[in-house]
Amino acid sequence: MAPRPLTSEQHLELVTSCRGPVYLVDSPSFRDYITIFNGNVETRAQAVVCPLDAQDVSEVVRFCSRHNFSPSVKAGGYGTAGWAVGGDIVVDMSKIIEVEIEPPRADGSFTSLSEVAGANSKGKSAVDHSRASTGKRRREEDVGLRRYEQASQRVASLLSGPTLPELERSESSTSSSSDGPPPLAKRRIDQDTSVNVSSRTDSTESATSSSEGALNASGSDSNSTVGTTPSPLPLAPVRLPSYGPTHGDSKPSRGKEDPFGYLNNPSNFPAPAPVSVVQANYTPHANVHSWGSGPSVVAGGRNLFGQEVASVPSQAEAIYPHAYVTFGAGMRQKEIDTYTAKHKLEARYITGQGDGIPYHVPFSAHPVGSSIMLLAGFGFLSRLHGLSIDNLVEVEMVLADGRIVVVNEDDHPDLWWAVRGAGTTIGIATRYKAKAFPVPVVFAGNLIYRFNKATAPSLIKHFRDCVKGAPRELYANVLLTAGPQGKDSLVVVQMCYVGPREKGQEYLAAISSWTGERCLLNEVNEKSFLHQQDSVAQVLRGKAGRQWFIRSALVSSLPDDIIGKTVDEFAGTPVGCTWLFELAGGAVADYTDTCLPKSQREAMFTIAALHQWEMDFDDPRCVTSAEAWIAGTLKPVQVGGPYPSFLGRHEPPERTRASYGENWSRLVEIKQMYDPGNIFKNTFWPLNAQGEMVDPRTHEPPTPEYIGDRFYENPNPLVYD
């Protein structure tokens, strides 16, 4: 259906009712404001409104109701499904950009959003919008936010440097041991899509070439079966990286340095002692203190959590077990993390001195916008402190009838239950208040291996067994990432231990003990949490303007056969495909008062297929391989639907409903109560105003005309229920 343009009278009405700027389709700034991360989205919007506060948003909602226009909300532009620009009127939140952090009051309470007007509200001095005065300038800032090299300069060098064969040849010239040629698993953009996965070159041959003599001497077949886990190959031992100073040739002195100085350093925190000195055995049920659990927590020194280590430059106690961060809906998560890292809260110093401890809100990894707070964001702090929705304490939002409400556990309790997990389908959030926790440093980083179809199952199983029963302080994932063109695909193991380096090294030693392939890079180190937040995006190598497709699931277990099938299927994916296994559990299962059901919270792993490809690249496997893996291979172990934050483009309605499990019926009742006309239909909500399930394409923007809808012309035959 063709979009209905605004009349001159309607345009005038909208301009006079809203203090923020309004841009029509013929405005030079319109295109800048409706551009989002996913290039495979074409908006049908007739105007963009940039409200300054909740009152502006209320006026826009009332305007849409009067004239039967459909609004959509853009709070960052990272969402790949396109809902942000799917409406007749795009409500761009980029000018609501306030942020501040406050310690709790003596009784543990906080300043309510209802007690303080927004920064741009009438009667208050407006915040400085010079940095976001135009859509073009905001987009230019996004480019800066999407630079992720500071997660690790060494990973950035590996990913952007020479191809892996060149790297191997360079290293072999200085090494007495040889692991043989790399596996033939490089991704080619012009790969024949008709080739079956099983007909691809068996990378087992190259994996075994360096040990062919040993295998043949024992009578074994050098051509092992693809999809099975071979015995550990007699490769050279894993070579741990050399740990040295970040700058210069001399070793850094740990005796006088500021333990929080890493936040002022553009490179990583100085490296700890080599991992090879760690002798402790892995204990999956290790009893360690929870970081942020109370005033007895010690931070900033080498003897954190009661660990006795010499040469401690300083020791600091976190005065506050948590803090509260207020932020506007126009803030990107990276901007909030940067702000709280810079505005540290005071600490009690036992020895030495410092300028405080940084606090961080449990979101997910970069990049996301503010709406992740309502959609069950899962990140590096989630196993320790819960999902984003579990740390939200208040939200100011505009309802479908234009009312402005502040929702919390005491006010509008039914709405509070539904907002945490489905808030974007019920109203428009304008300001948030959330808990933040002290995180002075983390012991975190990547172990990077080349992808080998013969040995990758063994690595994933090893990872699974190492993290089983891990404490809440440990976050861990494993990624399979394809390409880019001309480079080997990679297997990346990420860990983030929120606690003392000495304890984190025990888990690193366990994970890195796998010897099926040589580790190309081990850069797990002590670093700032702010830098660690960039790490997933750095490895993903995502770029705005490409076509994106996401599918996700929650699973109860990772059996050996499913791991084997997963690796076999991944070997046939094109360039730009990343498959993620993310350890779940921990504190996530502690909360039961949101619309996200307990069954979802008790899942063992979150799984995601994150696919990106260039606009002119035509390969249906970019979509079908993700669908087949999630709906087919993983179906036996799936637990309902994915976290709402992972719902994607053209999502089957049954999957959305499954994300809420036994809570679905109550959620539908609350949606009907607060939005009976379904004005907020440009979301993942799968029902129309009559409560009937609808095709997701009815509430999503189309693909650009020159691309067409070739990937979505026929419904996928796979069933998700």
Buried (B, 14 or more C-beta within 10 A) or exposed (E): EEEBEBEEEBBEBBBEBBBBBBBBBEBEBBBBBBBBBBBBBBBBBBBBBBBBBBBBBBBBBBBBBEBEBBBBBBBBBBBBBBBBBBBBBBBBBBBBBBBBBBBBEEEEEBBBBEEBBBBBBEEEEBBEBEEBBBBBBBBEBBEEBBEBBBBBBBBBEBBEEBBBBEBBEEBBEEEEEEBBBBBBBBBEBEBEEEEEBEEBEBBBBBBBBBBEEEBEEEEBEBEBEBBEBBEEBEBBEBBBBEBBEBEEEEEBEBEEBBBBBBBEBEBBBBBBEBBEEBEEEBBBEBEBBBBBEEEEBBBBBBBBBEBEEEEBBBBBBBBBBBBBBBBBBBBBBBBBBBBBBEBBBBBEBBEBEBEBBBBBBBBBBBBBBBBBBBBBBBBBBBBBBBBBBBBBBBBBBBBBBBEBBBBBEEEBEEBBBBBBBBBBBBBBBBBBBBBBBBBBBBBBBBBBBBBBBBBBBBBBBBBBBBBEEBBBBBBBBBBBBBBBBBBBBBBBBBBBBBBBBBBBBBBBBBBBEBBBBBBBBBBBBBBBBBBBBBBBBBBBBBEBBBBBBBBBBBBBEBBBEBBBBBBBBBBBBBBBBBBBBBBBBBBBBEBEEBBBBEBBBBBBBBBBBBBBBBEEBEBEBBBBBBBBBBBBBBBEBBBBBBBBBBBBBBBBBEBBBBBBBEBBEBBBEBBBEBBEEBBBBBBBBBBEEEEEEBEBEEBBBBBEEEBEEEBBEEEBEEEBE
